[in-house]
Amino acid sequence: MRSIFPIVTIIFALALLVPGVTQPVLTLEGKIDKSKLAKTGIEMLADEGDRNTRSVLMMASSMLGLDKLEGEIDAYKKTRSIWGTVNELANNKNYLVAVLVAVFSIVIPTIKLLMQLLYCFLPVNKFKQLLGQLIQQLSKWSMVDVFVIALIVAYLAGNADGQMGELIKMHAELGVGFWYFTGYCLFAIAASSSIKIEKPL
């Protein structure tokens, strides 16, 4: 009798892969303190002038209340899904990286899960054995999912670093796509470990 557990885990993995790839994985946000921004602006203007310019600017700043500003301004915000990252990489002419992310996070996982699902329904024959060997070969690439998430985090962080200075306070938040993708990884691991690949006759 065919075990239902591998089939259920594969279906769950496929169902979680779609939102895992299309939903936001990470949001990076940068905020600037208003008083620090005003102070930095005044200092930059004062550097262009002489001592009197600095005094006049400080006095004007105090009169306008710029030295007592409170709160923060949103300076940077970027939210990306895995698919959004692939598109952005391609738009920035990083074609090789875009293809690698797409292949390892979308194409290979989908093909592997579909092959595993087909394997569960096939009777024992040479085609099933060949399919089993292909699945085992694809399984060697299964840890690449972790690489994909790390690459996206590094890419977004790199973009943020290029746009931030000392004034910006950065905050990173995992999106719902990260949790869907993590769920996909767990169900895919469960599916792989529950499928018994037939050895060649």
Buried (B, 14 or more C-beta within 10 A) or exposed (E): EEEEEBBBBBBBBBBBBBBBBBBBBBBBBBBBBBBBBBBBEBEEEBEEEEEEEBEEBBEEBEEEEBEEBEEBEEBBEBBBBBBBBBEBBBEEEBEEBBBBBBBBBBEBBBBBBEBBBBBBEEEEEEEBBEBBBBBEEBBEBBEBBEBBBEBBBEBBBEBBEEEBEEBBBBEEEBBEBBBBBBBBBBBBBBBBEBBEBBEEE
